Every structure is written in structure tokens, then in C-alpha cells.
Amino acid sequence: TANDTTYLSPILPGGANANWNYSGLQNQGTDTVIFQIAAGTPYAGDYPTANLASYDASSGGWTYFTTNSAGISVNGAYDPAFGPVTFNPPSLFCPVPFTYNNSRTSNNSLQIIFNNAGTNFRITIASQVDFLADGFGNLTLPNGSYTNVLRIKSTDFSTNTIEAELIAGSGIYIPVSTSQSQTTSFRHYKPGSSNSFLCDVSGDSLGIYATQASYLYSTNVGVNELAAGRKQLTTYPNPANTRANIIAPVFASVSEIEILSAEGRSYQLPVIRQGE
């Protein structure tokens, strides 16, 4: 995704046969996320019901999802600096099936415990997210135009509670503060497409003015299929850090391969065959 953190504009209206023109969005930096099957990833055991995982190369963190007939939900995330964060139940990200004027509500909570100056604190965030498909029509982005696009408005109302442990190790917490917040976002999808997610516009608490936006920049769906009769490449580990092993039939004419990093950079590397 390409990100525009300075996009400030009134939210474009929804409704039937809408025209959303975001051709003026800037690309101030791209985020690259790698998706793969959750099983076998480093922290899958912390999210046993997840069947999909994404890797953020910049932080080394993993996010875990459940995809099923009800939609895609976030189970939680594991950040090397903070450890696991788990939604209970999983937080709905996009409901399916969903069409114009459909609505759905998702409730979830998460807890984070941390230590500050010898005292344990517990943060509890309880959220209610209301989804409404408030429009469909045409979408224009800096890199293309799309028809039959569905816009889903999500309104997240959260109650944040901070508690302090009364006596270290007692497990008894007393309230310190409580606050409430509301955020909105407008996500645009192309139903039936392998690249369904197209654009996300974040708004203020009332969903009147946009505060930032991101949009689909490019999609890498894996290794290009090899010509008929050639075996598929096998690589490990994947993702890799400083070294990767590639198993494939030896082709005398192959002298160089291209590696695409998690950040989207392309590297041309010479082939060193086993035994050379």
C-alpha cells in the first residue's frame, strides 16, 4: 500500500452509483506485508484458531487472522518488543457476504499488561465496531480506475481502562483512569477480485473529514509459474533474513536470479550451485 498521511479533505459522499476520485493522493511511503498460511509461523501457537498470518519486515512483527464464511477477523499480533496482543473474540476487519446498505456490529476487547517503575499496569480496550456498506460505484486512484466498488464505513467506539496492581503479584487491580474514543474509516473493495482491497480513507470521529489515506500500490502474488515440464522452486527459510536456500532442477542456462525483498526492492544475484 501507498500511504498519504497529509490527506485532509471532506469525506466524499456515498450512495448508489457514487464517484470517488482520489487521483490526487500522494505516495509518501509504502508498506509491504507478506501473507501466508498461519501454521508453521513463529507465533502460531499463541493464536491457535488463526489460519492466515502476515509479516511486517520493518518491525519483525506478525499479525494473525481468521478467514471464514463470515469475513476476515484479526486474532491478534506479536511484536518482538511488546510480546503478544490478543483480541477476544477476534476483531472483525471486513464482513462477508456484504452488499450495499448491509450493516453488522462486532464487539471485542484486548488487554495489555506492562510494568512501570516496579508497578504492573493493565490496559483494557473494549471496542464496538459498526460496519455499514454506505455506497457503491466508481473509484479513481493515482494508478488506475475501478468500477463496481463497494465502500464499507466502519465506526469504532472504544472504552479504554487503565488499572494498577494493588500489591505486586496479587493480581488485584484498581482503576486509574477511563477514557472513550471514536474513529471512523472508509474502506473500498472490488468484490470478486483477487485484489479486493483498494483504498482506506481514515476520518475524524464523526466521519466528516479525512485525516489520512492509503491505497493499493502493487501486488506480488508469488513466484511466476515455471514453463511446462519444469518443477516448482522450493525456498527456505521464507521469509529469510541473511541467507536463503533454493532447491530447483539445475538449468545450465540460468546464471542469475532475482530476489524481491519484503520492502519491494529487487536484487539480481548470481547463481552458486551446490559444490561450486
C-alpha positions as a LaTeX table, in Angstrom:
\begin{tabular}{lrrr}
\hline
Residue & $x$ (\AA) & $y$ (\AA) & $z$ (\AA) \\
\hline
Thr1 & 0.00 & 0.00 & 0.00 \\
Ala2 & 1.00 & 3.59 & $-0.64$ \\
Asn3 & 0.33 & 5.99 & 2.22 \\
Asp4 & $-0.69$ & 9.65 & 2.25 \\
Thr5 & $-0.54$ & 10.96 & 5.82 \\
Thr6 & $-1.32$ & 14.56 & 4.83 \\
Tyr7 & $-4.60$ & 13.93 & 3.02 \\
Leu8 & $-7.08$ & 16.35 & 4.63 \\
Ser9 & $-10.39$ & 16.74 & 2.83 \\
Pro10 & $-14.14$ & 16.30 & 3.38 \\
Ile11 & $-15.20$ & 12.67 & 3.12 \\
Leu12 & $-16.70$ & 12.06 & $-0.31$ \\
Pro13 & $-20.39$ & 11.10 & $-0.19$ \\
Gly14 & $-21.62$ & 7.53 & $-0.52$ \\
Gly15 & $-24.85$ & 6.27 & $-2.03$ \\
Ala16 & $-25.69$ & 4.39 & $-5.20$ \\
Asn17 & $-23.53$ & 4.90 & $-8.31$ \\
Ala18 & $-21.10$ & 7.16 & $-6.44$ \\
Asn19 & $-17.90$ & 8.51 & $-7.98$ \\
Trp20 & $-14.92$ & 8.63 & $-5.63$ \\
Asn21 & $-11.96$ & 10.48 & $-7.11$ \\
Tyr22 & $-8.74$ & 10.01 & $-5.13$ \\
Ser23 & $-6.39$ & 10.54 & $-8.07$ \\
Gly24 & $-4.62$ & 13.30 & $-6.12$ \\
Leu25 & $-3.42$ & 11.04 & $-3.30$ \\
Gln26 & 0.32 & 11.19 & $-2.69$ \\
Asn27 & 2.69 & 8.30 & $-2.12$ \\
Gln28 & 4.72 & 9.37 & 0.91 \\
Gly29 & 5.89 & 5.86 & 1.69 \\
Thr30 & 4.90 & 2.28 & 1.01 \\
Asp31 & 4.12 & $-0.57$ & 3.39 \\
Thr32 & 4.80 & $-4.12$ & 2.26 \\
Val33 & 3.12 & $-7.03$ & 4.02 \\
Ile34 & 3.69 & $-10.71$ & 3.33 \\
Phe35 & 0.70 & $-13.04$ & 3.84 \\
Gln36 & 0.99 & $-16.78$ & 4.33 \\
Ile37 & $-0.69$ & $-19.74$ & 6.00 \\
Ala38 & $-0.54$ & $-19.32$ & 9.78 \\
Ala39 & 0.58 & $-22.88$ & 10.52 \\
Gly40 & 4.33 & $-23.06$ & 10.87 \\
Thr41 & 4.88 & $-19.35$ & 11.52 \\
Pro42 & 6.77 & $-18.37$ & 14.70 \\
Tyr43 & 3.83 & $-17.40$ & 16.92 \\
Ala44 & 1.00 & $-19.52$ & 15.53 \\
Gly45 & 0.72 & $-21.31$ & 18.87 \\
Asp46 & $-0.44$ & $-18.09$ & 20.52 \\
Tyr47 & $-3.34$ & $-17.86$ & 18.03 \\
Pro48 & $-4.49$ & $-21.46$ & 17.51 \\
Thr49 & $-7.67$ & $-20.56$ & 15.58 \\
Ala50 & $-5.90$ & $-18.32$ & 13.04 \\
Asn51 & $-5.47$ & $-19.66$ & 9.52 \\
Leu52 & $-3.68$ & $-16.67$ & 7.96 \\
Ala53 & $-0.65$ & $-14.65$ & 9.08 \\
Ser54 & 1.09 & $-11.52$ & 7.85 \\
Tyr55 & 4.68 & $-10.49$ & 8.41 \\
Asp56 & 5.93 & $-6.91$ & 8.80 \\
Ala57 & 9.58 & $-6.84$ & 7.79 \\
Ser58 & 10.19 & $-3.38$ & 9.26 \\
Ser59 & 9.28 & $-4.39$ & 12.82 \\
Gly60 & 9.69 & $-8.16$ & 12.67 \\
Gly61 & 6.13 & $-8.49$ & 13.95 \\
Trp62 & 3.41 & $-10.92$ & 12.96 \\
Thr63 & $-0.36$ & $-10.40$ & 12.76 \\
Tyr64 & $-2.77$ & $-13.34$ & 12.80 \\
Phe65 & $-6.16$ & $-13.59$ & 11.11 \\
Thr66 & $-9.12$ & $-15.90$ & 10.79 \\
Thr67 & $-10.78$ & $-16.03$ & 7.38 \\
Asn68 & $-14.08$ & $-17.87$ & 7.02 \\
Ser69 & $-17.58$ & $-17.52$ & 5.60 \\
Ala70 & $-18.32$ & $-14.60$ & 7.98 \\
Gly71 & $-15.38$ & $-12.45$ & 6.87 \\
Ile72 & $-11.81$ & $-11.71$ & 7.88 \\
Ser73 & $-11.01$ & $-11.04$ & 11.53 \\
Val74 & $-7.85$ & $-10.11$ & 13.42 \\
Asn75 & $-6.92$ & $-12.57$ & 16.17 \\
Gly76 & $-4.04$ & $-10.52$ & 17.44 \\
Ala77 & $-0.43$ & $-9.57$ & 16.87 \\
Tyr78 & 3.01 & $-10.45$ & 18.18 \\
Asp79 & 5.56 & $-7.66$ & 18.31 \\
Pro80 & 9.09 & $-8.64$ & 19.39 \\
Ala81 & 9.29 & $-5.52$ & 21.56 \\
Phe82 & 5.97 & $-5.99$ & 23.39 \\
Gly83 & 5.00 & $-9.63$ & 23.04 \\
Pro84 & 1.53 & $-10.96$ & 22.16 \\
Val85 & $-1.67$ & $-8.94$ & 21.97 \\
Thr86 & $-4.89$ & $-10.95$ & 21.60 \\
Phe87 & $-8.42$ & $-9.85$ & 20.68 \\
Asn88 & $-11.21$ & $-11.69$ & 22.46 \\
Pro89 & $-13.16$ & $-12.52$ & 20.40 \\
Pro90 & $-11.24$ & $-11.79$ & 17.17 \\
Ser91 & $-11.82$ & $-8.28$ & 15.84 \\
Leu92 & $-13.82$ & $-8.25$ & 12.60 \\
Phe93 & $-11.97$ & $-6.37$ & 9.85 \\
Cys94 & $-14.22$ & $-6.98$ & 6.85 \\
Pro95 & $-17.59$ & $-8.77$ & 6.92 \\
Val96 & $-18.74$ & $-11.10$ & 4.15 \\
Pro97 & $-21.08$ & $-11.59$ & 2.47 \\
Phe98 & $-21.76$ & $-7.85$ & 2.37 \\
Thr99 & $-23.52$ & $-5.59$ & $-0.10$ \\
Tyr100 & $-24.96$ & $-2.08$ & $-0.35$ \\
Asn101 & $-26.90$ & $-1.00$ & 2.78 \\
Asn102 & $-25.85$ & $-4.09$ & 4.74 \\
Ser103 & $-24.75$ & $-3.50$ & 8.35 \\
Arg104 & $-23.08$ & $-5.56$ & 11.06 \\
Thr105 & $-21.70$ & $-4.98$ & 14.56 \\
Ser106 & $-18.62$ & $-6.59$ & 16.14 \\
Asn107 & $-17.65$ & $-6.44$ & 19.81 \\
Asn108 & $-14.23$ & $-7.37$ & 21.15 \\
Ser109 & $-11.69$ & $-6.50$ & 23.82 \\
Leu110 & $-7.98$ & $-6.83$ & 24.47 \\
Gln111 & $-5.71$ & $-6.49$ & 27.48 \\
Ile112 & $-2.12$ & $-5.34$ & 27.72 \\
Ile113 & $-0.10$ & $-5.71$ & 30.95 \\
Phe114 & 3.14 & $-3.79$ & 31.40 \\
Asn115 & 5.46 & $-2.81$ & 34.23 \\
Asn116 & 6.45 & 0.75 & 35.03 \\
Ala117 & 8.78 & 1.61 & 37.93 \\
Gly118 & 8.03 & $-1.72$ & 39.61 \\
Thr119 & 4.24 & $-1.47$ & 39.32 \\
Asn120 & 2.17 & $-3.63$ & 36.98 \\
Phe121 & $-0.45$ & $-1.82$ & 34.93 \\
Arg122 & $-3.27$ & $-3.35$ & 32.91 \\
Ile123 & $-4.85$ & $-1.64$ & 29.91 \\
Thr124 & $-8.22$ & $-2.97$ & 28.76 \\
Ile125 & $-9.67$ & $-1.75$ & 25.46 \\
Ala126 & $-13.28$ & $-2.73$ & 24.80 \\
Ser127 & $-14.50$ & $-1.90$ & 21.29 \\
Gln128 & $-17.75$ & $-1.89$ & 19.39 \\
Val129 & $-17.27$ & $-1.63$ & 15.64 \\
Asp130 & $-20.28$ & $-0.87$ & 13.44 \\
Phe131 & $-19.99$ & $-1.71$ & 9.73 \\
Leu132 & $-22.21$ & $-0.13$ & 7.08 \\
Ala133 & $-21.90$ & $-0.56$ & 3.30 \\
Asp134 & $-22.81$ & 3.05 & 2.58 \\
Gly135 & $-22.06$ & 3.25 & $-1.12$ \\
Phe136 & $-21.07$ & 1.61 & $-4.40$ \\
Gly137 & $-19.79$ & 2.99 & $-7.67$ \\
Asn138 & $-16.57$ & 4.06 & $-9.40$ \\
Leu139 & $-13.19$ & 4.65 & $-7.74$ \\
Thr140 & $-10.24$ & 6.54 & $-9.22$ \\
Leu141 & $-6.78$ & 6.16 & $-7.68$ \\
Pro142 & $-3.42$ & 7.58 & $-8.81$ \\
Asn143 & $-2.62$ & 4.27 & $-10.51$ \\
Gly144 & $-5.95$ & 3.32 & $-12.06$ \\
Ser145 & $-9.74$ & 3.37 & $-12.11$ \\
Tyr146 & $-12.17$ & 0.72 & $-10.88$ \\
Thr147 & $-15.85$ & 0.03 & $-11.38$ \\
Asn148 & $-18.34$ & $-1.85$ & $-9.19$ \\
Val149 & $-16.54$ & $-0.81$ & $-5.99$ \\
Leu150 & $-18.20$ & $-1.27$ & $-2.60$ \\
Arg151 & $-17.43$ & 1.19 & 0.22 \\
Ile152 & $-17.71$ & $-0.03$ & 3.82 \\
Lys153 & $-17.79$ & 2.54 & 6.60 \\
Ser154 & $-16.56$ & 1.27 & 9.97 \\
Thr155 & $-17.12$ & 3.22 & 13.19 \\
Asp156 & $-15.04$ & 2.06 & 16.16 \\
Phe157 & $-16.22$ & 3.19 & 19.60 \\
Ser158 & $-13.72$ & 2.18 & 22.28 \\
Thr159 & $-13.55$ & 2.40 & 26.06 \\
Asn160 & $-10.00$ & 2.40 & 27.41 \\
Thr161 & $-9.43$ & 1.49 & 31.07 \\
Ile162 & $-6.08$ & 1.68 & 32.88 \\
Glu163 & $-5.68$ & $-0.22$ & 36.16 \\
Ala164 & $-2.75$ & $-0.60$ & 38.57 \\
Glu165 & $-1.95$ & $-3.75$ & 40.55 \\
Leu166 & $-2.63$ & $-3.04$ & 44.23 \\
Ile167 & 0.15 & $-5.29$ & 45.54 \\
Ala168 & 2.85 & $-6.77$ & 43.32 \\
Gly169 & 1.94 & $-10.32$ & 42.36 \\
Ser170 & $-1.55$ & $-10.18$ & 43.91 \\
Gly171 & $-3.42$ & $-9.99$ & 40.62 \\
Ile172 & $-5.73$ & $-7.40$ & 42.19 \\
Tyr173 & $-6.05$ & $-4.25$ & 40.09 \\
Ile174 & $-7.67$ & $-0.91$ & 40.92 \\
Pro175 & $-8.90$ & 1.59 & 38.29 \\
Val176 & $-6.64$ & 4.52 & 37.47 \\
Ser177 & $-8.40$ & 6.16 & 34.54 \\
Thr178 & $-11.07$ & 5.54 & 31.91 \\
Ser179 & $-11.43$ & 7.26 & 28.55 \\
Gln180 & $-13.52$ & 6.83 & 25.43 \\
Ser181 & $-12.71$ & 7.42 & 21.78 \\
Gln182 & $-14.29$ & 7.01 & 18.37 \\
Thr183 & $-12.65$ & 6.56 & 14.98 \\
Thr184 & $-14.03$ & 6.03 & 11.50 \\
Ser185 & $-12.66$ & 4.62 & 8.28 \\
Phe186 & $-13.97$ & 4.14 & 4.76 \\
Arg187 & $-12.58$ & 1.07 & 3.01 \\
His188 & $-13.13$ & 0.45 & $-0.68$ \\
Tyr189 & $-13.31$ & $-3.07$ & $-2.08$ \\
Lys190 & $-13.63$ & $-4.62$ & $-5.52$ \\
Pro191 & $-15.89$ & $-7.67$ & $-4.92$ \\
Gly192 & $-14.83$ & $-10.84$ & $-6.68$ \\
Ser193 & $-11.32$ & $-9.60$ & $-7.38$ \\
Ser194 & $-8.16$ & $-11.30$ & $-6.14$ \\
Asn195 & $-7.01$ & $-7.79$ & $-5.15$ \\
Ser196 & $-10.22$ & $-6.88$ & $-3.35$ \\
Phe197 & $-8.84$ & $-4.15$ & $-1.07$ \\
Leu198 & $-8.27$ & $-0.91$ & $-2.98$ \\
Cys199 & $-8.31$ & 2.10 & $-0.67$ \\
Asp200 & $-8.71$ & 3.05 & 3.00 \\
Val201 & $-9.60$ & 6.62 & 4.00 \\
Ser202 & $-9.34$ & 7.38 & 7.72 \\
Gly203 & $-11.71$ & 10.02 & 9.04 \\
Asp204 & $-12.31$ & 12.03 & 12.16 \\
Ser205 & $-14.54$ & 10.74 & 14.95 \\
Leu206 & $-17.73$ & 11.74 & 13.10 \\
Gly207 & $-16.59$ & 10.59 & 9.66 \\
Ile208 & $-16.84$ & 14.08 & 8.17 \\
Tyr209 & $-13.23$ & 14.93 & 7.33 \\
Ala210 & $-10.45$ & 12.67 & 6.15 \\
Thr211 & $-7.21$ & 12.63 & 8.14 \\
Gln212 & $-5.09$ & 10.25 & 6.03 \\
Ala213 & $-5.42$ & 7.60 & 3.32 \\
Ser214 & $-3.72$ & 4.53 & 1.88 \\
Tyr215 & $-4.28$ & 2.70 & $-1.37$ \\
Leu216 & $-3.21$ & $-0.43$ & $-3.25$ \\
Tyr217 & 0.18 & 0.27 & $-4.79$ \\
Ser218 & 1.14 & $-3.12$ & $-6.16$ \\
Thr219 & 0.58 & $-6.79$ & $-5.51$ \\
Asn220 & 3.13 & $-9.60$ & $-5.56$ \\
Val221 & 1.35 & $-12.95$ & $-5.57$ \\
Gly222 & 4.47 & $-15.12$ & $-5.52$ \\
Val223 & 6.91 & $-16.76$ & $-7.88$ \\
Asn224 & 5.97 & $-16.73$ & $-11.55$ \\
Glu225 & 4.91 & $-20.14$ & $-12.72$ \\
Leu226 & 7.65 & $-22.04$ & $-14.50$ \\
Ala227 & 7.33 & $-23.28$ & $-18.02$ \\
Ala228 & 5.55 & $-26.57$ & $-18.56$ \\
Gly229 & 7.65 & $-29.57$ & $-17.61$ \\
Arg230 & 9.79 & $-27.70$ & $-15.06$ \\
Lys231 & 9.46 & $-28.37$ & $-11.37$ \\
Gln232 & 8.37 & $-25.67$ & $-8.92$ \\
Leu233 & 11.06 & $-23.86$ & $-6.94$ \\
Thr234 & 11.36 & $-24.55$ & $-3.22$ \\
Thr235 & 12.87 & $-21.94$ & $-0.91$ \\
Tyr236 & 13.64 & $-21.96$ & 2.79 \\
Pro237 & 13.51 & $-20.26$ & 5.17 \\
Asn238 & 10.75 & $-18.00$ & 3.89 \\
Pro239 & 10.87 & $-15.20$ & 4.85 \\
Ala240 & 14.65 & $-15.14$ & 5.11 \\
Asn241 & 16.99 & $-12.69$ & 6.78 \\
Thr242 & 20.57 & $-13.08$ & 5.55 \\
Arg243 & 20.55 & $-16.47$ & 3.80 \\
Ala244 & 18.02 & $-18.41$ & 1.74 \\
Asn245 & 18.28 & $-21.87$ & 0.20 \\
Ile246 & 16.71 & $-22.60$ & $-3.18$ \\
Ile247 & 16.03 & $-26.12$ & $-4.40$ \\
Ala248 & 15.33 & $-26.48$ & $-8.12$ \\
Pro249 & 16.40 & $-28.51$ & $-11.13$ \\
Val250 & 19.75 & $-27.33$ & $-12.46$ \\
Phe251 & 19.45 & $-25.41$ & $-15.73$ \\
Ala252 & 22.76 & $-24.76$ & $-17.45$ \\
Ser253 & 21.48 & $-21.50$ & $-18.94$ \\
Val254 & 20.49 & $-19.99$ & $-15.56$ \\
Ser255 & 23.23 & $-17.68$ & $-14.31$ \\
Glu256 & 21.27 & $-15.15$ & $-12.31$ \\
Ile257 & 18.11 & $-14.98$ & $-10.22$ \\
Glu258 & 16.01 & $-12.09$ & $-8.97$ \\
Ile259 & 15.14 & $-11.78$ & $-5.28$ \\
Leu260 & 12.34 & $-9.44$ & $-4.16$ \\
Ser261 & 12.75 & $-8.22$ & $-0.59$ \\
Ala262 & 9.90 & $-7.65$ & 1.84 \\
Glu263 & 10.31 & $-3.92$ & 1.19 \\
Gly264 & 9.77 & $-4.48$ & $-2.52$ \\
Arg265 & 13.42 & $-3.97$ & $-3.56$ \\
Ser266 & 14.73 & $-6.11$ & $-6.41$ \\
Tyr267 & 18.16 & $-7.78$ & $-6.23$ \\
Gln268 & 19.91 & $-9.55$ & $-9.10$ \\
Leu269 & 22.07 & $-12.33$ & $-7.61$ \\
Pro270 & 24.49 & $-14.76$ & $-9.26$ \\
Val271 & 23.69 & $-18.46$ & $-9.03$ \\
Ile272 & 26.14 & $-20.50$ & $-6.95$ \\
Arg273 & 25.35 & $-24.18$ & $-7.40$ \\
Gln274 & 25.96 & $-26.71$ & $-4.70$ \\
Gly275 & 29.53 & $-27.97$ & $-4.90$ \\
Glu276 & 30.87 & $-24.90$ & $-6.73$ \\
\hline
\end{tabular}
